Amino acid sequence: MIEPGPELKLVATNPLPVGREDQIWATSAVADGSLLIRSTSKLYSIGIATE
């Protein structure tokens, strides 16, 4: 994640547990405030946690 501003400032990362057997080939999508990333065997959703 980056912070808005005139210079690039990395504030967080979200590593995905993707290995040789599980690769990301699809285009990411945004839905309901979350980033959706589909791998060959999983669907990841990155967003703000809600209660």
KAQUI-V433634 format. One record per backbone hydrogen bond with DSSP energy under -1.0 kcal/mol. NH is the residue of the N-H (numbers start at 0). CO is the residue of the C=O. If there is no record, write none. Layout:
BEGIN
nh-><NH & NH>
co-><CO & CO>
END
This chain:
BEGIN
nh-><2 & 10 & 11 & 17 & 28 & 30 & 33 & 34 & 35 & 36 & 38 & 39 & 43 & 45>
co-><8 & 0 & 0 & 15 & 35 & 33 & 30 & 45 & 28 & 43 & 41 & 22 & 36 & 34>
END
